[in-house]
Amino acid sequence: MPAKRSAEAQLGLPEYRGHSRIERLAFGLLVLFIAGALLGLFGDGPLSHTTATSADGQVRIDYQRFCRRVTPQLLDITFPVPAGADSIELAINDEYLHGVQITETFPQPVESSQGQSAGKLRFRTEGNSKSMSVRVHLRALEAGLLDARLQVGPPGRPKEVSFRQIVYP
């Protein structure tokens, strides 16, 4: 009985020998790209949401590590209120402020000002409160890296937190 010939051999075509290296590499890159997208590498997802804390761990900022230009996003800032403090200042460095547009702040600050190297927001506190949260709604204005440095605390005694965001076009 003669050996069966493949369809390729019957048509005079070279025999298929499997996927080329380039095809396997392209497929692997596609799988990595899709996995990254699902995990939040390009927007919302577990890789995108993160927290930055001050050196002593008392000030915490929840933010998106990866975001898109002009897309609304949040900074949730939580910090302790010292006993007897009647106000708290939040200072945001100029470099970060030039790259974003703050659309809303909750609670509303009682005063806002522009210093030499930072924008400052002052909030009233309730003397008996143990901690306070501030939510800042903003939009990134340009693609690239945004380096933020926030100082939070009573006037003259701030705690500093730094973080970096990657803004996609």
PyMOL commands that set and color helices and strands:
alter all, ss='L'
color gray80, all
select helices_A, chain A and resi 7-10+21-39+94-99
alter helices_A, ss='H'
color red, helices_A
select strands_A, chain A and resi 49-53+60-64+66-68+72-80+87-93+100-106+111-114+118-124+131-140+144-153+159-168
alter strands_A, ss='S'
color yellow, strands_A
deselect
rebuild
show_as cartoon
